[in-house]
Amino acid sequence: MVLAYRMALESENMEVEGVEAMEFLDFALGFGVSSVPHTTINNGTVNIVGAVGEDKMVEEIRKVIL
Amino acid sequence: MEPFMDKDVKKQVEEAFHELVNPITVMLFTSKVQACEHCAEARQIVEEVAALSEKITVQEVDFEQNPDLAKKYNIQRIPTYAILQGTGEKLVDFGIRFSGAPVGVEFTVLIHGLVLVSGGDSELKEGTRDFLHNLKQPLNLKVFTTPT
């Protein structure tokens, strides 16, 4: 999550929300969250399961903006 | 209510806050109308944290009574923290939020978030920064976590 926060600092167009999955369980299940961390970009356009590094996160973001 | 942080955790947070540069406002959206099981805990956590630095201000906002503010910061659920740089009228929004009461490892994320917003330096690679600066499309990332 800290990586995502770092990225939000650099883009005027990015918003990052950390979500406590147990408190918002139905919401998390709606995105198919079964393990954490689970990152969803633009309401499920891309889903990333597990922690990823900077380059991989950029790669995943590119899939959304193509 | 028992303190959220013990002595050791307080000391670690105080040390982390040596890196604070600019003042921060944590806008905590809660509700008096909706059932909000974790609002009190979220409030306690941020108030204890803010007490450790003069650079951190907490502003609690009622979600129902302030719909314009909730819309401005795109608040969808409560409790949610919007971590902003600055104070008063001069607030800079980097789009950083946390929804829920940040306990366990999530507490560390909150502290990192505060330090990041205060410093304003992402410490990302130059290529990544360029890529992000050039993003024109809105991006919304939700990162689901748990306390352990």
Backbone of each chain as ProteinMPNN parsed JSONL, in Angstrom:
{"seq_chain_A": "MVLAYRMALESENMEVEGVEAMEFLDFALGFGVSSVPHTTINNGTVNIVGAVGEDKMVEEIRKVIL", "coords_chain_A": {"N_chain_A": [[0.822, -1.204, 0.0], [1.978, 1.191, 0.703], [3.604, 1.736, -1.472], [1.673, 2.347, -3.413], [0.615, 4.652, -2.276], [2.879, 6.258, -2.513], [2.962, 6.548, -5.235], [0.637, 7.964, -5.703], [1.357, 10.447, -4.806], [2.742, 11.471, -6.926], [1.041, 11.86, -9.046], [-1.548, 13.801, -10.321], [-3.859, 12.712, -11.054], [-4.387, 10.399, -9.749], [-5.889, 8.427, -7.268], [-5.624, 6.885, -4.16], [-6.908, 4.463, -2.112], [-6.66, 2.921, 0.901], [-8.13, 0.033, 2.194], [-9.672, -1.441, 4.888], [-10.174, -4.684, 4.954], [-11.632, -6.496, 6.535], [-13.412, -4.915, 7.941], [-14.94, -3.894, 5.941], [-16.211, -6.026, 4.608], [-18.145, -7.126, 2.777], [-17.849, -5.348, 0.707], [-15.211, -5.826, -0.016], [-15.414, -8.515, -0.811], [-16.934, -8.203, -3.024], [-15.105, -7.445, -4.889], [-13.8, -9.728, -5.251], [-11.911, -10.33, -3.357], [-9.739, -12.451, -1.777], [-7.417, -12.859, -0.562], [-4.855, -10.909, 0.978], [-2.271, -8.41, 0.452], [-4.635, -6.927, -1.782], [-5.027, -5.364, -4.736], [-7.079, -3.257, -6.511], [-7.717, -1.721, -9.58], [-9.348, 1.016, -10.884], [-12.058, 0.132, -10.288], [-11.951, -2.697, -10.59], [-10.964, -3.153, -13.133], [-8.355, -3.884, -13.449], [-6.782, -6.299, -11.439], [-4.638, -6.907, -8.746], [-2.985, -9.311, -7.034], [-1.402, -9.734, -4.018], [1.783, -8.398, -2.848], [3.52, -6.083, -4.863], [6.313, -4.884, -6.811], [7.706, -1.674, -7.799], [8.101, -1.472, -10.639], [6.438, -3.486, -11.616], [3.968, -2.592, -10.733], [3.685, -0.299, -12.288], [3.541, -1.497, -14.773], [1.096, -2.833, -14.524], [-0.627, -0.677, -14.253], [-0.384, 0.438, -16.763], [-1.901, -1.328, -18.262], [-4.415, -0.513, -17.747], [-4.608, 2.006, -18.814], [-4.276, 1.735, -21.475]], "CA_chain_A": [[0.0, 0.0, 0.0], [2.831, 2.377, 0.758], [4.001, 2.005, -2.863], [0.545, 3.014, -4.07], [0.591, 6.01, -1.722], [3.999, 6.987, -3.122], [2.584, 6.872, -6.618], [-0.395, 9.011, -5.665], [2.037, 11.733, -4.62], [3.323, 11.933, -8.185], [0.043, 12.023, -10.101], [-2.762, 14.564, -9.975], [-5.028, 11.955, -11.489], [-4.464, 9.118, -9.061], [-6.365, 8.395, -5.886], [-5.37, 5.564, -3.567], [-7.637, 4.245, -0.865], [-6.433, 1.679, 1.633], [-9.415, -0.403, 2.746], [-9.588, -2.518, 5.877], [-11.069, -5.653, 4.327], [-12.539, -7.152, 7.498], [-14.475, -3.962, 8.286], [-15.753, -3.688, 4.746], [-16.093, -7.376, 4.042], [-18.981, -7.278, 1.573], [-17.227, -4.53, -0.329], [-14.02, -6.563, -0.451], [-15.835, -9.728, -1.529], [-17.436, -7.756, -4.329], [-13.956, -7.374, -5.796], [-13.174, -11.048, -5.296], [-10.751, -10.362, -2.475], [-9.66, -13.669, -0.964], [-6.174, -12.741, 0.201], [-4.392, -9.524, 0.959], [-2.959, -7.271, -0.128], [-5.311, -7.087, -3.066], [-5.186, -4.022, -5.293], [-7.942, -3.192, -7.677], [-7.563, -0.432, -10.251], [-10.556, 1.458, -11.605], [-13.21, -0.736, -10.009], [-11.81, -4.081, -11.045], [-10.416, -3.273, -14.491], [-7.179, -4.717, -13.214], [-6.64, -6.736, -10.057], [-3.292, -7.381, -8.427], [-3.013, -10.03, -5.756], [-0.077, -9.783, -3.4], [2.589, -7.175, -2.912], [4.323, -6.01, -6.085], [7.296, -3.809, -6.825], [7.403, -0.46, -8.547], [8.012, -1.726, -12.084], [5.255, -4.315, -11.856], [2.792, -1.745, -10.546], [3.587, 0.54, -13.489], [3.081, -2.408, -15.838], [-0.346, -3.084, -14.322], [-1.337, 0.572, -14.537], [-0.387, 0.578, -18.226], [-2.995, -2.146, -18.802], [-5.665, 0.228, -17.571], [-4.649, 3.234, -19.607], [-4.153, 1.426, -22.915]], "C_chain_A": [[0.857, 1.255, 0.0], [3.314, 2.731, -0.643], [2.9, 2.77, -3.585], [0.419, 4.455, -3.569], [1.705, 6.85, -2.353], [3.638, 7.432, -4.537], [1.539, 7.974, -6.648], [0.227, 10.39, -5.506], [2.469, 12.335, -5.952], [2.296, 12.159, -9.284], [-1.177, 12.765, -9.597], [-4.019, 13.759, -10.25], [-5.194, 10.621, -10.768], [-4.974, 9.297, -7.646], [-6.147, 6.978, -5.364], [-6.091, 5.47, -2.238], [-7.226, 2.896, -0.281], [-7.762, 1.3, 2.264], [-9.2, -1.583, 3.688], [-10.644, -3.564, 5.49], [-12.053, -6.297, 5.31], [-13.683, -6.22, 7.897], [-15.428, -3.751, 7.124], [-15.773, -4.989, 3.936], [-16.909, -7.554, 2.766], [-18.367, -6.526, 0.399], [-16.015, -5.26, -0.897], [-14.412, -7.795, -1.268], [-16.372, -9.383, -2.909], [-16.328, -7.639, -5.372], [-13.214, -8.71, -5.861], [-11.956, -11.162, -4.408], [-10.787, -11.64, -1.64], [-8.345, -13.727, -0.202], [-5.709, -11.295, 0.055], [-2.864, -9.493, 0.985], [-3.545, -7.582, -1.504], [-5.58, -5.682, -3.561], [-6.097, -4.095, -6.502], [-7.834, -1.78, -8.264], [-8.825, -0.154, -11.066], [-11.673, 0.415, -11.534], [-13.128, -2.099, -10.665], [-11.321, -4.239, -12.472], [-9.16, -4.134, -14.457], [-7.152, -5.077, -11.736], [-5.249, -7.294, -9.847], [-3.356, -8.046, -7.059], [-1.599, -10.149, -5.231], [0.636, -8.453, -3.542], [3.435, -7.209, -4.184], [5.282, -4.841, -5.983], [6.861, -2.681, -7.761], [7.182, -0.74, -10.036], [6.757, -2.52, -12.432], [3.982, -3.486, -11.711], [2.597, -0.847, -11.767], [3.046, -0.283, -14.655], [1.578, -2.64, -15.729], [-1.165, -1.831, -14.618], [-1.435, 0.784, -16.043], [-1.538, -0.208, -18.85], [-4.321, -1.386, -18.723], [-5.746, 1.394, -18.547], [-4.536, 2.977, -21.105], [-5.502, 1.573, -23.606]], "O_chain_A": [[0.509, 2.258, -0.623], [3.424, 3.913, -0.973], [3.176, 3.739, -4.292], [0.148, 5.367, -4.35], [1.494, 8.016, -2.685], [3.967, 8.537, -4.967], [1.563, 8.827, -7.534], [-0.304, 11.381, -6.006], [2.553, 13.555, -6.093], [2.661, 12.615, -10.368], [-1.765, 12.405, -8.577], [-5.1, 14.073, -9.751], [-6.045, 9.811, -11.137], [-4.55, 10.197, -6.922], [-6.449, 5.999, -6.046], [-5.901, 6.303, -1.352], [-7.427, 1.854, -0.905], [-8.452, 2.159, 2.813], [-8.611, -2.596, 3.31], [-11.842, -3.354, 5.676], [-13.186, -6.605, 4.94], [-14.795, -6.678, 8.161], [-16.606, -3.458, 7.329], [-15.405, -5.031, 2.762], [-16.401, -8.082, 1.777], [-18.364, -6.999, -0.737], [-15.819, -5.304, -2.112], [-13.803, -8.079, -2.3], [-16.274, -10.178, -3.844], [-16.577, -7.722, -6.575], [-12.138, -8.807, -6.451], [-11.07, -11.979, -4.657], [-11.736, -11.882, -0.894], [-8.179, -14.55, 0.698], [-6.112, -10.573, -0.857], [-2.229, -10.427, 1.475], [-3.013, -8.387, -2.268], [-6.268, -4.9, -2.905], [-5.894, -4.909, -7.403], [-7.858, -0.785, -7.539], [-9.29, -0.997, -11.834], [-12.155, -0.099, -12.544], [-14.105, -2.595, -11.225], [-11.266, -5.36, -12.978], [-8.939, -4.988, -15.315], [-7.466, -4.247, -10.883], [-4.742, -8.058, -10.668], [-3.731, -7.426, -6.063], [-0.704, -10.618, -5.935], [0.189, -7.534, -4.228], [3.997, -8.246, -4.534], [5.093, -3.928, -5.178], [5.815, -2.734, -8.408], [6.192, -0.296, -10.618], [6.099, -2.244, -13.435], [3.031, -3.658, -12.474], [1.47, -0.656, -12.226], [2.201, 0.18, -15.421], [0.872, -2.643, -16.738], [-2.264, -1.914, -15.167], [-2.458, 1.256, -16.54], [-2.089, 0.212, -19.867], [-5.223, -1.596, -19.533], [-6.822, 1.727, -19.044], [-4.685, 3.896, -21.909], [-5.603, 1.357, -24.814]]}, "seq_chain_B": "MEPFMDKDVKKQVEEAFHELVNPITVMLFTSKVQACEHCAEARQIVEEVAALSEKITVQEVDFEQNPDLAKKYNIQRIPTYAILQGTGEKLVDFGIRFSGAPVGVEFTVLIHGLVLVSGGDSELKEGTRDFLHNLKQPLNLKVFTTPT", "coords_chain_B": {"N_chain_B": [[-11.245, 4.268, 27.773], [-8.716, 2.105, 26.708], [-5.313, 3.117, 26.02], [-4.299, 3.29, 22.616], [-1.684, 3.057, 21.639], [1.242, 1.58, 22.964], [4.023, 2.29, 25.161], [6.434, 1.746, 23.776], [5.657, 1.709, 21.079], [4.774, 4.295, 20.809], [7.161, 5.672, 21.067], [8.523, 4.814, 18.786], [6.897, 5.892, 16.811], [7.151, 8.608, 17.347], [9.825, 8.921, 16.663], [9.693, 8.38, 13.935], [8.27, 10.589, 13.197], [10.127, 12.586, 13.227], [10.824, 12.967, 10.693], [8.867, 14.48, 9.571], [7.909, 17.172, 7.531], [6.278, 19.275, 6.239], [3.225, 20.682, 7.595], [0.372, 18.62, 8.409], [-2.997, 17.78, 7.723], [-5.355, 15.63, 8.991], [-8.236, 14.538, 7.803], [-10.952, 13.206, 9.19], [-13.582, 11.278, 8.362], [-16.652, 10.591, 9.73], [-19.667, 9.327, 11.284], [-22.724, 10.307, 12.857], [-25.081, 9.307, 12.465], [-25.281, 6.996, 10.83], [-24.709, 3.527, 11.553], [-21.623, 2.906, 12.88], [-19.281, 1.01, 13.529], [-16.542, 1.129, 13.878], [-15.779, 3.754, 14.074], [-15.216, 5.121, 16.479], [-12.868, 3.914, 17.265], [-11.178, 4.545, 15.128], [-11.096, 7.264, 15.471], [-9.856, 7.489, 17.974], [-7.338, 6.385, 17.411], [-6.202, 8.192, 15.514], [-6.22, 10.546, 16.968], [-4.517, 9.984, 19.099], [-2.158, 9.607, 17.69], [-1.808, 12.109, 16.472], [-1.328, 13.653, 18.688], [1.319, 13.316, 19.126], [2.777, 14.993, 17.56], [3.233, 18.376, 16.711], [2.799, 19.073, 14.179], [0.644, 17.828, 13.126], [-2.74, 17.949, 12.483], [-6.054, 17.177, 13.405], [-9.135, 16.854, 11.853], [-12.352, 16.281, 12.371], [-15.05, 15.163, 10.471], [-18.465, 15.209, 9.881], [-20.049, 12.874, 7.988], [-22.668, 12.815, 6.889], [-23.603, 15.381, 7.386], [-21.951, 17.002, 5.999], [-22.028, 16.874, 3.027], [-20.932, 18.081, 0.738], [-18.242, 18.353, 1.273], [-17.592, 15.686, 1.648], [-18.036, 14.776, -0.915], [-16.163, 16.281, -2.306], [-13.767, 15.15, -1.434], [-14.169, 12.624, -2.257], [-15.364, 10.63, -0.596], [-16.496, 7.521, 0.291], [-17.204, 5.722, 2.192], [-17.375, 5.041, 5.736], [-15.458, 4.647, 8.779], [-13.292, 7.038, 7.23], [-10.046, 8.208, 6.532], [-8.794, 11.171, 5.178], [-5.782, 12.144, 4.065], [-4.078, 15.037, 4.17], [-1.946, 17.624, 2.937], [-0.813, 20.437, 4.705], [-2.65, 23.101, 6.429], [-5.735, 24.508, 7.744], [-7.156, 26.678, 5.414], [-5.459, 26.195, 3.388], [-4.969, 23.54, 1.872], [-3.497, 20.646, 0.501], [-4.306, 18.092, -1.63], [-3.334, 14.884, -2.115], [-4.687, 12.689, -2.831], [-4.763, 10.568, -1.062], [-6.038, 8.093, 0.968], [-7.501, 6.327, 3.763], [-9.6, 3.74, 4.681], [-11.421, 2.615, 7.384], [-10.432, 1.337, 10.641], [-7.124, 1.692, 11.312], [-5.386, -0.821, 12.318], [-2.914, -3.08, 13.709], [-0.668, -4.126, 11.199], [-1.584, -2.243, 9.457], [-1.523, 0.109, 10.828], [1.096, 0.899, 10.697], [1.181, 1.531, 8.016], [-0.457, 3.77, 8.008], [1.137, 5.596, 9.441], [3.33, 5.764, 7.712], [2.002, 6.919, 5.567], [1.339, 9.445, 6.59], [3.887, 10.565, 6.947], [4.813, 10.537, 4.319], [2.992, 12.272, 2.993], [3.505, 14.594, 4.355], [6.176, 15.066, 3.715], [6.164, 15.034, 0.986], [7.731, 13.756, -0.914], [8.098, 11.176, -3.076], [10.08, 9.324, -3.471], [10.361, 7.625, -5.605], [11.536, 5.967, -8.643], [13.04, 7.855, -11.319], [11.986, 7.401, -13.89], [9.544, 6.221, -13.277], [8.298, 8.322, -11.963], [8.101, 10.172, -14.079], [6.371, 8.797, -15.765], [4.062, 8.726, -14.181], [3.57, 11.461, -13.814], [2.758, 12.126, -16.343], [0.357, 10.91, -16.668], [-2.91, 11.007, -17.841], [-5.378, 10.026, -17.538], [-7.972, 9.394, -15.152], [-7.2, 7.572, -12.238], [-8.136, 5.13, -9.99], [-7.183, 3.541, -7.211], [-7.715, 0.826, -5.119], [-6.634, -0.585, -2.218], [-6.796, -3.461, -0.598], [-6.49, -4.569, 2.688], [-5.543, -6.307, 5.725], [-5.348, -6.453, 9.332], [-3.261, -8.227, 9.988]], "CA_chain_B": [[-10.687, 3.469, 26.69], [-7.271, 1.843, 26.824], [-4.546, 3.766, 24.946], [-4.054, 2.421, 21.473], [-0.251, 2.814, 21.516], [2.012, 1.425, 24.199], [5.183, 3.205, 25.264], [7.402, 1.446, 22.718], [5.103, 2.137, 19.794], [4.788, 5.775, 20.832], [8.551, 6.105, 20.846], [8.828, 4.575, 17.369], [6.145, 6.862, 16.006], [7.809, 9.902, 17.552], [11.052, 8.911, 15.862], [9.283, 8.496, 12.525], [7.779, 11.951, 12.983], [11.264, 13.496, 13.032], [10.901, 13.186, 9.246], [7.784, 15.352, 9.11], [8.415, 18.45, 7.002], [5.146, 20.206, 6.191], [2.107, 20.28, 8.45], [-0.614, 17.723, 7.796], [-4.342, 17.707, 8.303], [-6.053, 14.368, 8.762], [-9.674, 14.764, 7.842], [-11.564, 11.913, 9.498], [-15.021, 11.276, 8.095], [-17.388, 9.639, 10.566], [-21.1, 9.595, 11.228], [-23.512, 10.16, 14.08], [-26.378, 8.757, 12.057], [-25.103, 5.601, 10.415], [-23.975, 2.652, 12.465], [-20.206, 2.931, 12.512], [-18.661, 0.22, 14.593], [-15.107, 1.414, 14.049], [-15.508, 5.198, 14.072], [-14.595, 5.527, 17.744], [-11.488, 3.419, 17.255], [-10.455, 5.354, 14.147], [-10.893, 8.572, 16.105], [-8.867, 7.335, 19.034], [-6.02, 6.146, 16.814], [-5.643, 9.391, 14.906], [-6.0, 11.557, 18.015], [-3.28, 9.622, 19.832], [-1.021, 9.847, 16.788], [-1.655, 13.559, 16.291], [-0.795, 14.219, 19.938], [2.772, 13.131, 19.157], [3.446, 15.992, 16.721], [2.527, 19.652, 16.525], [2.564, 19.275, 12.752], [-0.527, 17.062, 12.683], [-4.049, 18.431, 12.941], [-7.16, 16.275, 13.071], [-10.414, 17.53, 11.662], [-13.389, 15.256, 12.198], [-16.121, 15.667, 9.62], [-19.654, 14.356, 9.838], [-20.279, 12.47, 6.6], [-24.002, 13.198, 6.425], [-23.822, 16.82, 7.507], [-21.038, 17.71, 5.102], [-21.979, 16.121, 1.771], [-20.052, 18.729, -0.247], [-16.865, 17.999, 1.635], [-17.457, 14.25, 1.382], [-17.945, 14.631, -2.369], [-14.882, 16.874, -2.724], [-12.69, 14.202, -1.16], [-14.595, 11.322, -2.77], [-15.499, 9.715, 0.527], [-17.555, 6.569, -0.031], [-17.543, 4.873, 3.346], [-16.839, 5.578, 6.99], [-14.623, 5.852, 8.849], [-12.223, 7.203, 6.24], [-9.112, 9.313, 6.71], [-8.179, 11.818, 4.013], [-4.533, 12.698, 4.596], [-3.843, 16.225, 3.359], [-0.803, 18.437, 3.349], [-1.195, 21.811, 5.027], [-3.662, 23.308, 7.472], [-6.709, 25.576, 7.486], [-7.704, 26.794, 4.054], [-4.437, 25.807, 2.403], [-4.8, 22.09, 1.933], [-3.125, 19.994, -0.75], [-4.827, 16.724, -1.607], [-2.612, 13.966, -2.983], [-5.537, 11.538, -3.132], [-4.406, 9.449, -0.184], [-7.127, 7.802, 1.895], [-7.566, 5.007, 4.383], [-10.943, 3.471, 5.203], [-11.407, 1.636, 8.463], [-9.536, 1.67, 11.75], [-5.846, 1.079, 10.926], [-4.74, -1.537, 13.419], [-1.914, -4.05, 13.253], [0.285, -3.609, 10.198], [-2.192, -1.075, 8.822], [-1.107, 1.284, 11.585], [2.375, 1.291, 10.098], [0.843, 2.165, 6.739], [-0.958, 5.12, 8.324], [2.283, 6.428, 9.803], [4.053, 6.016, 6.451], [1.187, 7.85, 4.787], [1.488, 10.787, 7.168], [5.245, 11.052, 6.659], [4.883, 10.786, 2.874], [2.236, 13.478, 2.636], [4.206, 15.735, 4.944], [7.437, 15.329, 3.002], [5.877, 15.266, -0.417], [8.721, 13.121, -1.794], [7.711, 9.781, -3.226], [11.298, 8.486, -3.547], [10.235, 6.662, -6.704], [12.526, 6.131, -9.708], [12.715, 8.978, -12.206], [11.124, 6.909, -14.962], [8.204, 6.027, -12.715], [7.729, 9.656, -11.73], [7.722, 10.738, -15.386], [5.174, 8.064, -16.216], [2.911, 9.145, -13.371], [3.296, 12.875, -14.105], [2.135, 12.217, -17.656], [-0.942, 10.225, -16.695], [-4.016, 11.944, -18.059], [-6.618, 9.322, -17.196], [-8.149, 9.212, -13.71], [-6.94, 6.228, -11.743], [-8.561, 4.905, -8.62], [-6.657, 2.273, -6.695], [-8.151, 0.427, -3.774], [-5.734, -1.632, -1.738], [-7.446, -4.148, 0.527], [-5.53, -5.139, 3.633], [-6.072, -6.716, 7.019], [-4.373, -6.073, 10.361], [-2.097, -9.133, 10.11]], "C_chain_B": [[-9.187, 3.312, 26.913], [-6.531, 2.61, 25.741], [-4.276, 2.773, 23.822], [-2.574, 2.046, 21.398], [0.376, 2.572, 22.892], [3.254, 2.314, 24.109], [6.177, 3.009, 24.112], [6.92, 1.936, 21.364], [5.115, 3.66, 19.709], [6.173, 6.295, 20.493], [8.923, 5.944, 19.371], [8.125, 5.583, 16.47], [6.779, 8.253, 16.135], [9.079, 10.002, 16.731], [10.726, 9.071, 14.373], [8.872, 9.935, 12.217], [8.896, 12.992, 12.955], [11.388, 13.837, 11.554], [9.777, 14.084, 8.72], [8.362, 16.697, 8.685], [7.298, 19.487, 7.074], [4.051, 19.752, 7.151], [1.103, 19.435, 7.669], [-1.952, 17.913, 8.495], [-4.909, 16.334, 7.973], [-7.53, 14.651, 8.922], [-10.312, 13.389, 8.053], [-13.073, 12.028, 9.312], [-15.676, 10.169, 8.914], [-18.872, 9.976, 10.467], [-21.733, 9.451, 12.601], [-24.827, 9.455, 13.767], [-26.258, 7.279, 11.696], [-24.449, 4.81, 11.543], [-22.525, 2.632, 11.993], [-19.417, 2.302, 13.645], [-17.235, 0.651, 14.898], [-14.77, 2.893, 14.065], [-14.779, 5.633, 15.345], [-13.126, 5.102, 17.77], [-10.627, 4.244, 16.295], [-10.138, 6.726, 14.728], [-9.788, 8.488, 17.153], [-7.457, 7.197, 18.451], [-5.427, 7.452, 16.305], [-5.391, 10.478, 15.946], [-4.73, 11.249, 18.817], [-2.055, 9.909, 18.976], [-0.752, 11.347, 16.671], [-1.053, 14.218, 17.529], [0.721, 14.125, 19.996], [3.505, 14.138, 18.278], [2.587, 17.231, 16.574], [2.179, 19.866, 15.052], [1.31, 18.556, 12.247], [-1.784, 17.616, 13.34], [-5.109, 17.425, 12.524], [-8.428, 17.105, 12.939], [-11.461, 16.439, 11.43], [-14.574, 15.88, 11.47], [-17.286, 14.686, 9.632], [-20.045, 14.113, 8.381], [-21.628, 12.945, 6.074], [-24.195, 14.719, 6.426], [-22.935, 17.636, 6.573], [-20.928, 16.988, 3.758], [-21.052, 16.739, 0.735], [-18.596, 18.354, 0.008], [-16.605, 16.518, 1.347], [-17.301, 14.015, -0.125], [-16.586, 15.148, -2.862], [-13.737, 15.868, -2.546], [-13.066, 12.772, -1.532], [-14.689, 10.269, -1.669], [-16.722, 8.827, 0.292], [-18.013, 5.75, 1.179], [-16.912, 5.473, 4.596], [-16.468, 4.463, 7.946], [-13.584, 5.872, 7.731], [-11.376, 8.406, 6.622], [-8.743, 9.863, 5.329], [-6.948, 12.526, 4.57], [-4.082, 13.811, 3.668], [-2.623, 16.979, 3.86], [-1.301, 19.851, 3.62], [-2.211, 21.875, 6.158], [-4.625, 24.408, 7.041], [-7.247, 25.535, 6.072], [-6.723, 26.275, 3.006], [-4.133, 24.32, 2.523], [-4.472, 21.547, 0.553], [-3.544, 18.536, -0.651], [-4.064, 15.871, -2.61], [-3.429, 12.712, -3.294], [-5.259, 10.325, -2.264], [-5.465, 9.292, 0.902], [-6.863, 6.465, 2.589], [-8.947, 4.843, 4.989], [-10.899, 2.337, 6.208], [-10.509, 2.119, 9.579], [-8.21, 0.952, 11.496], [-5.119, 0.434, 12.1], [-3.742, -2.535, 12.849], [-0.954, -3.408, 12.26], [-0.272, -2.382, 9.485], [-1.811, 0.211, 9.553], [0.21, 1.806, 11.032], [2.139, 2.014, 8.776], [0.351, 3.588, 6.975], [0.21, 6.052, 8.615], [3.105, 6.77, 8.56], [3.319, 7.051, 5.616], [1.345, 9.277, 5.288], [2.855, 11.373, 6.817], [5.384, 11.382, 5.166], [4.195, 12.088, 2.504], [2.934, 14.715, 3.182], [5.452, 16.095, 4.152], [7.225, 15.627, 1.544], [6.859, 14.634, -1.387], [8.42, 11.63, -1.864], [8.893, 8.814, -3.18], [11.169, 7.392, -4.603], [11.322, 6.933, -7.743], [12.075, 7.237, -10.656], [11.752, 8.561, -13.312], [9.685, 6.717, -14.492], [7.536, 7.375, -12.489], [7.263, 10.275, -13.049], [6.433, 10.102, -15.89], [3.939, 8.576, -15.476], [2.552, 10.617, -13.635], [2.51, 13.02, -15.396], [0.792, 11.504, -17.757], [-2.064, 11.237, -16.854], [-5.335, 11.345, -17.571], [-6.753, 9.206, -15.683], [-7.902, 7.752, -13.324], [-7.367, 6.144, -10.295], [-8.053, 3.536, -8.189], [-7.246, 2.032, -5.316], [-7.256, -0.735, -3.368], [-6.365, -2.226, -0.482], [-6.374, -4.79, 1.393], [-6.284, -5.652, 4.855], [-5.006, -6.4, 8.07], [-3.142, -6.976, 10.463], [-1.642, -9.608, 8.741]], "O_chain_B": [[-8.49, 4.265, 27.259], [-7.056, 2.753, 24.637], [-4.055, 1.584, 24.053], [-2.229, 0.895, 21.134], [0.073, 3.274, 23.857], [3.486, 2.992, 23.108], [6.691, 3.976, 23.55], [7.689, 2.512, 20.594], [5.428, 4.235, 18.667], [6.326, 7.243, 19.723], [9.555, 6.82, 18.781], [8.695, 6.065, 15.491], [6.92, 8.976, 15.149], [9.376, 11.054, 16.164], [11.402, 9.805, 13.652], [9.098, 10.433, 11.114], [8.635, 14.164, 12.685], [11.974, 14.857, 11.19], [9.755, 14.409, 7.533], [9.192, 17.282, 9.382], [7.356, 20.44, 7.852], [3.962, 18.57, 7.48], [1.001, 19.524, 6.446], [-2.018, 18.171, 9.697], [-4.938, 15.928, 6.812], [-8.013, 14.96, 10.011], [-10.217, 12.516, 7.19], [-13.746, 12.78, 10.017], [-15.32, 8.995, 8.816], [-19.276, 10.812, 9.659], [-21.343, 8.599, 13.4], [-25.577, 9.064, 14.661], [-27.013, 6.435, 12.178], [-23.731, 5.364, 12.375], [-22.253, 2.365, 10.823], [-18.961, 2.968, 14.574], [-16.776, 0.552, 16.036], [-13.594, 3.256, 14.069], [-13.836, 6.421, 15.288], [-12.26, 5.84, 18.238], [-9.49, 4.595, 16.611], [-9.06, 7.278, 14.508], [-8.895, 9.333, 17.196], [-6.509, 7.814, 18.937], [-4.286, 7.786, 16.623], [-4.442, 11.252, 15.812], [-3.97, 12.153, 19.164], [-1.038, 10.393, 19.473], [0.392, 11.792, 16.761], [-0.351, 15.224, 17.424], [1.348, 14.784, 20.826], [4.735, 14.141, 18.25], [1.38, 17.151, 16.344], [1.368, 20.729, 14.716], [0.959, 18.666, 11.073], [-1.88, 17.735, 14.561], [-5.065, 16.886, 11.417], [-8.747, 17.936, 13.789], [-11.442, 15.761, 10.403], [-15.033, 16.972, 11.808], [-17.109, 13.486, 9.419], [-20.334, 15.054, 7.642], [-21.724, 13.422, 4.944], [-24.876, 15.265, 5.558], [-23.157, 18.833, 6.388], [-19.844, 16.537, 3.39], [-20.447, 16.021, -0.062], [-17.831, 18.079, -0.917], [-15.535, 16.147, 0.865], [-16.527, 13.158, -0.551], [-15.948, 14.536, -3.719], [-12.857, 15.754, -3.399], [-12.37, 11.824, -1.169], [-14.161, 9.164, -1.798], [-17.836, 9.319, 0.118], [-19.093, 5.16, 1.166], [-16.018, 6.315, 4.51], [-17.112, 3.414, 7.929], [-13.064, 4.827, 7.341], [-11.888, 9.467, 6.982], [-8.418, 9.099, 4.42], [-7.056, 13.395, 5.435], [-3.742, 13.561, 2.512], [-2.312, 16.971, 5.051], [-2.106, 20.395, 2.864], [-2.579, 20.864, 6.756], [-4.359, 25.145, 6.092], [-7.727, 24.507, 5.596], [-7.109, 25.956, 1.882], [-3.178, 23.907, 3.18], [-5.086, 21.934, -0.441], [-3.181, 17.835, 0.294], [-4.14, 16.106, -3.816], [-2.935, 11.786, -3.938], [-5.492, 9.189, -2.677], [-5.751, 10.223, 1.654], [-6.129, 5.608, 2.096], [-9.412, 5.711, 5.728], [-10.406, 1.246, 5.922], [-9.897, 3.183, 9.48], [-8.177, -0.278, 11.468], [-4.331, 1.083, 12.786], [-3.732, -2.8, 11.647], [-0.49, -2.286, 12.461], [0.491, -1.568, 8.964], [-1.784, 1.283, 8.95], [0.408, 3.016, 10.915], [2.82, 2.991, 8.461], [0.702, 4.504, 6.231], [0.266, 7.167, 8.097], [3.523, 7.912, 8.375], [3.931, 7.945, 5.033], [1.47, 10.209, 4.494], [2.96, 12.539, 6.436], [5.999, 12.385, 4.8], [4.757, 12.911, 1.781], [2.947, 15.763, 2.536], [5.751, 17.27, 3.94], [7.989, 16.37, 0.928], [6.827, 14.947, -2.577], [8.477, 10.918, -0.862], [8.725, 7.631, -2.885], [11.807, 6.345, -4.493], [11.953, 7.99, -7.731], [10.883, 7.518, -10.78], [10.812, 9.288, -13.631], [8.735, 7.013, -15.217], [6.354, 7.551, -12.788], [6.168, 10.833, -13.129], [5.531, 10.784, -16.376], [2.899, 8.825, -16.085], [1.374, 10.975, -13.674], [1.691, 13.928, -15.531], [0.166, 11.499, -18.816], [-2.157, 12.202, -16.096], [-6.277, 12.064, -17.237], [-5.766, 8.947, -14.995], [-8.345, 6.829, -14.007], [-7.002, 6.987, -9.475], [-8.449, 2.508, -8.74], [-7.268, 2.92, -4.465], [-7.14, -1.732, -4.081], [-6.453, -1.571, 0.557], [-5.471, -5.464, 0.896], [-7.491, -5.456, 4.995], [-3.865, -6.107, 7.713], [-2.1, -6.552, 10.962], [-0.682, -10.372, 8.641]]}, "name": "protein", "num_of_chains": 2, "seq": "MVLAYRMALESENMEVEGVEAMEFLDFALGFGVSSVPHTTINNGTVNIVGAVGEDKMVEEIRKVILMEPFMDKDVKKQVEEAFHELVNPITVMLFTSKVQACEHCAEARQIVEEVAALSEKITVQEVDFEQNPDLAKKYNIQRIPTYAILQGTGEKLVDFGIRFSGAPVGVEFTVLIHGLVLVSGGDSELKEGTRDFLHNLKQPLNLKVFTTPT"}
